[in-house]
Amino acid sequence: MNLQTVPFILLVISCGQASQYTELAQYVDDHQEEHVEALREWVAIESDSSNILRRPDLHRMMELVAEKLRLMGGTVQLVDIGEQELPSGQTIALPKVVTAQFGSDPSKHTVCVYGHVDVQPAKLEDGWATNPYNLTDINGNLYGRGTSDNKAPVLAWIHAVQAYQALSMDLPVNVKFLIEGMEETGSNGLDAMILAQRDTFFSDVDYIVISDCGWLSRRPALTYGTRGNCYFFAEVEGPKQDLHSGVYGGTVIEPMTDLIGILDTLISPSGKILIPGIREAVAPLSDEEWRMYQDIEFDVDNYKNKTGVSHLMYNNKVDLLAHRWRYPTVSIHGIEGAFSDSGTKTVIPAKVTAKFSIRQVPDMDPAAVKKQVTDYLQSVFAKRKSPNTLKVTMVIGAKPWLADTKHPLYEAGKAAIKRVFNVDPDLIREGGTIPIARTFQDVTGKSIIMMPIGGFDDGMHSQNEKMSRYNYIEGTKLFIAYLNEVAQINKTSV
Ligand SMILES: C[C@H](N)C(=O)N[C@@H](Cc1c[nH]cn1)C(=O)O
């Protein structure tokens, strides 16, 4: 080929891709209402993975995902990943994992999209303005549990593939899906499934894309790190049944007093973790990280107002971002067995179980954290010389994940964001956890990118969770553009 014609050929290809993208984007705009209806159908299913009474809904949710992908002509499987053992010793079936494949052209890259369709619990009486399971559009925001985390992003990926199909355009890459139903409770059973399918489902996968997080501001972002999570139950048990506090109070050592006493030794009022060994394991913040955080646009006052607190633990941007993304923290979530209804019940609960978690960062190791926390709490408890018993269990041990932002996957992400939003993205980390991210990396050896489409104010896990129509629809276009950008990655350069 005459070398002088190369730039011309590249220009023609690039113009062709631009017009193809314009057509696909128009298709998405034209089908916006159908996409919203698809989300409505998914949000209506209370697929709460933490509530075993909702397990039938979760099974139905997985069936629905499989059905949608099957109708699109994908090669779909509902993979049985076994059973979950409950604290009572009982077992129940885990929701099946949906795998699907669109295209198997060996000359193309293969991208695997991971997502989840289980949700956190939500009740109207928690303070929701609308029924959490009835998708409600208020001023272009789609309210409902699981909209942002993670049903709309999963649908956006499916609709991206659907757009190519509807316009009879070849997918630029082969696309696989792996959709699970236990992410919110630690992805039980998924590690084993990934290990089992490493040389089958994953053998031809080149890259894994995850869209289970949010932007930091109104600027689109690419995410290169997540914190892990170690989730603990601390159970204190005493009398053989609940007691009248007027009759027995002052004569028995109360389990709740013991529990509150030991919980209070986990973290200082200023946020310093008091468990020996935890802070020592944290990798120091490098100068490069400090500079990256410094360069990110982040409005501290806005963040403060959004959370509704009178003051934050840190007032400067770098400290705030660092403590949100790459330092560990202890959060106390609740106490099972404690009186929590309205009214003035005067009981002494016989058994109480605290639920708390510690977000994990490099170089912490969940196995070490389990021992540090258990030994520490047992030693603190022993000093109380209580006749009650303490049992500490770690129920989730998810490691942190970190990516190389120099990888071509991130260059492709930047190009796709530029095309759709005409801005350069923020490169951010996520304070939350995607339990399976590290397993994907360690077991499959594939490169991962996180490409969020959630808004910074979506209220994941919170009351009034939402996803804006804008993020949902432009997000779908972003995924369309991204598939095209990934196709341009030179196979030999990675
Ligand atoms: C970031 C993701 N959308 C999310 O919210 N993940 C959960 C997962 C989890 C962690 N421990 C138990 N489940 C989270 O970060 O809380």
The ligand as an ORCA input file, in Angstrom:
! r2SCAN-3c Opt
* xyz 0 1
  C     -20.059     -0.267     44.730
  C     -21.241     -1.205     44.653
  N     -22.280     -0.589     43.930
  C     -21.727     -1.511     46.055
  O     -22.502     -0.771     46.585
  N     -21.240     -2.615     46.626
  C     -21.541     -3.026     47.978
  C     -20.997     -4.419     48.067
  C     -20.764     -4.974     49.409
  C     -19.719     -4.731     50.217
  N     -19.870     -5.471     51.293
  C     -20.986     -6.116     51.147
  N     -21.501     -5.830     49.986
  C     -20.893     -2.094     48.987
  O     -19.865     -1.494     48.696
  O     -21.439     -1.969     50.107
*
